[in-house]
Amino acid sequence: ILNPSKKGKKERIIYLLSFVAGLIGLILSGSRASWFVFFVILVTTLVFLKLKKKLRLDPYSKQFFVLAIILVFLIAPITIIPRMLHLFVTVSEGGGLSYRSYLAEKAFLLATEYPFGVGLATFPVIISRRFSFTSWPAPVHNLFLEILAETGFVSLLFFLIFIFLSFRKFRIDIKLD
């Protein structure tokens, strides 16, 4: 996207559509941590590219960034701002952070009791029965712990190997470019 001379028009359109779809999904996810990480990565990348004098925006790339900014400002009042206003509740006693920590603890406890897992998509059912929740519990909100609790240690090991090999291939591909 930032260096269109290396990409054809079709590839740039695919990258643009993928970015826009991802950005819309990110905004609608309601995840403040994801928004923060996206913003930090975006700013860091732009600063790094500017310092290395590799940030050359052609008219297409400028349109791309303008579109992204417009999307953020159109959707921010509906989704982002209300979520950011409730940030203090997350870290308070009984807020989302303590609740997620509690769920993570229960997921790890289930994994130690059931080393082959409790079954796909059954984490909320099992912990509501096992630990007497007064309301329907949420998923654990941690992919690694969810895989561990629902499918066991062997599945988690295969998932970690998959991630490792993917990053290794990505690193090799970058070196080749």
Backbone hydrogen bonds, N-H to C=O, Kabsch-Sander energy under -0.5 kcal/mol:
donor,donor_aa,acceptor,acceptor_aa,energy
6,K,3,N,-1.5
7,K,4,P,-1.4
12,R,8,G,-2.2
13,I,9,K,-2.1
14,I,10,K,-2.4
15,Y,11,E,-2.8
16,L,12,R,-2.6
17,L,13,I,-2.9
18,S,14,I,-2.5
19,F,15,Y,-2.7
20,V,16,L,-2.7
21,A,17,L,-2.6
22,G,18,S,-2.6
23,L,19,F,-2.8
24,I,20,V,-2.6
25,G,21,A,-2.5
26,L,22,G,-2.6
27,I,23,L,-2.5
28,L,24,I,-2.7
29,S,25,G,-1.0
30,G,26,L,-0.5
30,G,27,I,-0.9
31,S,26,L,-0.5
32,R,30,G,-0.9
35,W,31,S,-2.1
36,F,32,R,-2.5
37,V,33,A,-2.7
38,F,34,S,-2.6
39,F,35,W,-2.5
40,V,36,F,-2.6
41,I,37,V,-2.8
42,L,38,F,-2.7
43,V,39,F,-2.7
44,T,40,V,-2.7
45,T,41,I,-2.7
46,L,42,L,-2.4
47,V,43,V,-2.7
48,F,44,T,-2.7
49,L,45,T,-2.8
50,K,46,L,-2.2
51,L,47,V,-2.7
52,K,48,F,-2.2
53,K,50,K,-1.0
54,K,49,L,-2.9
55,L,49,L,-1.0
56,R,54,K,-1.3
57,L,55,L,-0.6
58,D,56,R,-0.7
62,K,58,D,-2.3
63,Q,59,P,-2.2
64,F,60,Y,-2.0
65,F,61,S,-2.3
66,V,62,K,-2.4
67,L,63,Q,-2.6
68,A,64,F,-2.1
69,I,65,F,-2.4
70,I,66,V,-2.6
71,L,67,L,-2.5
72,V,68,A,-2.2
73,F,69,I,-2.4
74,L,70,I,-2.1
75,I,71,L,-2.2
76,A,72,V,-2.7
78,I,75,I,-0.8
79,T,75,I,-2.3
80,I,75,I,-0.5
81,I,76,A,-2.4
83,R,79,T,-1.3
84,M,80,I,-2.4
85,L,81,I,-2.0
86,H,82,P,-0.8
86,H,83,R,-0.6
87,L,84,M,-1.4
89,V,86,H,-0.8
90,T,86,H,-0.9
90,T,87,L,-0.7
91,V,87,L,-0.9
92,S,88,F,-0.6
92,S,89,V,-0.6
95,G,92,S,-2.5
97,L,90,T,-2.5
98,S,90,T,-0.6
99,Y,95,G,-2.2
100,R,96,G,-2.7
101,S,97,L,-2.1
102,Y,98,S,-2.1
103,L,99,Y,-2.4
104,A,100,R,-2.5
105,E,101,S,-2.3
106,K,102,Y,-2.2
107,A,103,L,-2.5
108,F,104,A,-2.3
109,L,105,E,-2.2
110,L,106,K,-2.6
111,A,107,A,-2.1
112,T,108,F,-1.9
113,E,109,L,-1.7
114,Y,110,L,-2.9
117,G,114,Y,-2.4
118,V,149,A,-1.6
119,G,150,E,-2.5
122,T,119,G,-1.6
126,I,122,T,-2.9
127,I,123,F,-2.5
128,S,124,P,-1.8
129,R,125,V,-1.7
130,R,126,I,-3.2
131,F,127,I,-2.4
133,F,128,S,-0.9
146,E,142,N,-2.7
147,I,143,L,-2.6
148,L,144,F,-2.3
149,A,145,L,-3.0
150,E,146,E,-2.6
151,T,147,I,-2.6
152,G,147,I,-0.8
152,G,148,L,-1.2
153,F,115,P,-2.1
155,S,151,T,-0.5
156,L,152,G,-1.9
157,L,153,F,-2.4
158,F,154,V,-2.3
159,F,155,S,-2.5
160,L,156,L,-2.6
161,I,157,L,-2.2
162,F,158,F,-2.4
163,I,159,F,-2.4
164,F,160,L,-2.6
165,L,161,I,-2.8
166,S,162,F,-2.2
167,F,163,I,-2.5
168,R,164,F,-2.4
169,K,165,L,-2.4
170,F,166,S,-2.5
171,R,167,F,-2.6
172,I,168,R,-2.3
173,D,169,K,-2.9
174,I,170,F,-2.2
175,K,171,R,-2.0
176,L,172,I,-1.8
177,D,173,D,-1.3
